[in-house]
Amino acid sequence: MAKPTKAQWDEVKLKLSRPYGSAYFKCDDYLIHAEVRQNKMTLKIQVYVNGWIKGEWWWTGKERDLGTMPDIPRRFHCLTRKGKSAKEIGLNHKIFGKKVCKDKGINDKFCMAYPIFNTAGGFVAHLKKHNPAIEVLDFLTYQKARDALPIDTDEIASAAALGEEHA
């Protein structure tokens, strides 16, 4: 598996900067489909792993728990951090004390990993940083590889519960 060239990465960024653009990758044993979607008045890049976005792959936690993040969110999802305001931190220090706040992580930043990126450059940089083996695929190669994946019985059960046929 050869690493993508700079020209291929530029082509991927161009595809993902246009409305309804798509790009396909193979990263180790995972098939990745990145697709541009409209969210209100902005374009976002939505990432599918092996053709799915599963809620169990979303990760939330404190900043000190980043080491416990599972493999799929770490490699393919966008990580955001949200800290508390200075006013809230000061109020917590008054109520609980600085030592308790530090020991229990009351003022730690809250982190969330979810499969939506704001920019094509951010998605490409994240993919390069967290995946040693990346291959850019065309749609037909991606489709054949996805059809060759083993069928997950949980996916069939959830599709049947929704009244859909598994294709």
C-alpha positions in Angstrom: 0.0 0.0 0.0 1.7 3.1 -1.2 1.3 6.5 0.6 -0.7 9.1 -1.4 1.3 11.7 -3.2 0.9 15.4 -2.7 -1.1 15.6 -5.9 -3.6 13.0 -4.6 -4.0 14.8 -1.3 -4.6 18.1 -3.2 -7.3 16.3 -5.3 -8.9 14.9 -2.1 -9.0 18.4 -0.6 -10.5 19.8 -3.8 -13.2 17.1 -3.8 -14.0 17.7 -0.2 -14.2 21.5 -0.5 -17.2 21.3 -3.0 -20.8 20.6 -2.1 -21.7 16.9 -2.1 -18.1 15.8 -2.8 -16.8 12.4 -1.7 -13.5 10.7 -1.1 -12.7 7.1 -0.4 -9.8 5.6 1.6 -8.5 2.4 2.9 -6.6 2.8 6.3 -5.3 -0.6 7.5 -8.4 -2.8 7.7 -10.9 0.1 7.6 -12.7 1.5 4.7 -13.4 5.2 5.0 -15.9 7.3 3.1 -15.7 11.1 3.6 -18.7 13.0 2.3 -19.5 16.7 2.2 -22.9 17.5 3.8 -24.8 20.7 4.3 -25.4 21.7 7.9 -27.6 24.8 8.0 -25.6 27.3 5.9 -22.2 25.6 6.2 -20.6 22.6 4.6 -19.3 19.8 6.9 -17.3 16.6 6.1 -19.0 13.5 7.5 -16.9 10.4 7.9 -18.2 6.8 7.5 -16.1 3.8 8.7 -16.9 0.6 6.8 -20.0 2.3 5.5 -21.5 3.2 8.9 -21.7 5.9 11.5 -22.4 4.2 14.8 -23.3 5.9 18.0 -21.1 3.5 20.0 -18.1 5.0 18.2 -18.8 8.5 19.5 -16.6 9.3 22.5 -17.0 11.8 25.3 -14.9 12.4 28.4 -12.6 14.6 30.3 -9.3 15.7 28.8 -7.4 13.5 31.3 -9.2 10.4 29.8 -7.9 10.9 26.2 -5.7 7.8 26.6 -8.8 5.6 27.0 -10.4 6.7 23.7 -11.2 3.7 21.5 -9.4 3.1 18.2 -12.1 4.3 15.7 -12.8 7.7 17.3 -9.1 8.3 17.8 -8.2 7.6 14.2 -11.2 8.9 12.2 -13.2 11.3 14.3 -12.8 15.1 15.0 -11.8 15.9 18.6 -13.3 19.0 20.1 -12.5 20.5 23.6 -14.7 22.7 25.6 -13.4 24.4 28.8 -15.2 26.2 31.5 -15.4 30.0 31.7 -13.1 31.9 34.0 -16.1 33.0 36.0 -17.3 29.3 36.5 -13.7 28.2 37.4 -13.5 30.9 40.1 -16.9 30.0 41.5 -15.9 26.3 41.6 -12.7 27.3 43.5 -14.8 29.2 46.0 -17.3 26.4 46.5 -15.0 23.3 46.5 -11.5 24.7 46.9 -8.6 24.5 44.5 -7.3 21.1 45.7 -10.6 19.3 45.3 -11.2 20.9 41.9 -7.8 19.6 40.8 -8.1 16.1 42.4 -11.6 15.4 41.1 -11.1 17.2 37.7 -14.1 19.5 38.2 -12.5 22.2 36.0 -11.0 19.8 33.4 -11.9 20.5 29.8 -14.7 18.3 28.3 -13.8 16.5 25.1 -15.9 14.9 22.4 -15.0 12.9 19.3 -17.6 12.8 16.6 -17.4 12.0 12.8 -17.8 15.5 11.5 -15.0 17.8 10.4 -15.3 21.5 9.5 -12.6 21.7 6.7 -11.0 19.4 4.2 -7.6 20.4 5.4 -8.4 19.5 9.0 -9.7 16.1 7.9 -6.7 15.3 5.8 -4.3 16.4 8.5 -6.1 14.2 11.1 -6.1 11.2 8.7 -2.3 11.6 8.0 -1.4 12.1 11.7 -3.3 9.1 13.1 -3.1 6.5 10.3 0.3 5.1 9.1 -1.1 3.2 6.1 -3.5 5.2 3.8 -4.6 4.4 0.3 -6.9 6.6 -1.8 -9.6 4.6 -3.6 -12.0 5.3 -6.4 -15.7 4.6 -5.9 -15.8 1.2 -7.6 -12.9 -0.2 -5.7 -14.4 1.1 -2.4 -17.8 -0.5 -3.3 -16.2 -3.9 -4.0 -14.2 -3.8 -0.8 -17.2 -2.8 1.2 -19.3 -5.5 -0.3 -16.6 -8.0 0.6 -16.7 -7.1 4.3 -18.3 -9.7 6.6 -21.9 -8.9 7.5 -22.5 -7.8 11.1 -25.5 -9.5 12.7 -26.1 -6.3 14.8 -26.5 -4.3 11.6 -29.0 -6.8 10.2 -31.1 -6.8 13.4 -31.2 -3.0 13.6 -32.2 -2.8 9.9 -34.9 -5.4 10.5 -36.2 -3.4 13.5 -36.5 -0.3 11.3 -38.3 -2.3 8.5 -35.5 -2.1 6.0 -33.8 -4.7 3.9 -30.1 -5.3 4.3 -28.4 -4.8 0.9 
